[in-house]
Amino acid sequence: MLFPSDVLTEEQLALPFTVGVSVRFYGPKSGRLEVRASEGIVPAITENMLGADGAVDPQLQTDALGELGNVLCGNVVSAMTNGIGVFHLHPPRPMDPAQFSELLEPNEECVNIGFDEGRAQVRLFLSSR
Amino acid sequence: MAFNVLVVDDSAVMRAMVIKTLRLSGVPVGEVYQAAHGEEGLERLRDHWVDLVLLDLNMPQMNGEELLAEIRSHPDTASVAVIVVSTEGSEARIKRIKDLGAEFVHKPFRPEELRAVIRDLTGVSDDTFDAVPAVSNGSSDF
């Protein structure tokens, strides 16, 4: 079981992100939603999603993170327009951790979530077009 | 009776979660078939007797809406119970799905929600469902 918190310790905030997934969307608004996580988070999430005890195949972990990004993105974009208009979501794409930056782009917001296992971050970028 | 179920989703994790939630819901489940996209879903439907289809919308190689239209266009599958399981929030798109005779369950969902939709869609009463939902906490939500 994962216990999330929106109050993160300094130790949690210092943990580097080791995996991430990006979901691009277009429709009434366009942009992308990213989910990033430090080491240990995704295996725990995957075990939780599958109800598994113990190690889960790495491919399933990638799949689980992608599906999490997809579900978050689908719900966020719908909430932005109260169900008006049709959004199209691209398949989730794994991100290269080497490209991660703590800096936010203009038109980008993020939330941090702390867990016993580490931290995760969800970023929403809206295109200005 | 037990439902033979087809789960169509491009995510293996989501297919596993739908099947897990279905079993937790107390709905009697017979054979469970899986497909990763719409075309594969049609193959499963051609090869097996299926009572209930749970399908995602956003998939490669024939999305869920296209698969639903195909299911309804063939006499052998036109009356199969279909539930779309998706994050979709567009009222227009959900209406199109319901106009094709399918029900809609929004991700994330609970076993109780799935059970209620299956009960309403199939007309099978609660009495014929084998078990009371075994979920009493939030650990199986999705």
Interface residues (C-beta under 8 A of the other chain):
Chain A: M1 T46 N48 M49 L50 G51 L60 D63 A64 G66 E67 N70 V71 C73 G74 N75 V77 S78 A79 G83 I84 G85 V86 F87 L89 P91
Chain B: D10 S11 A12 V13 M14 A16 M17 K20 N58 P60 S86 T87 E88 G89 S90 E91 A92 R93 K107 P108 S139 S140 F142
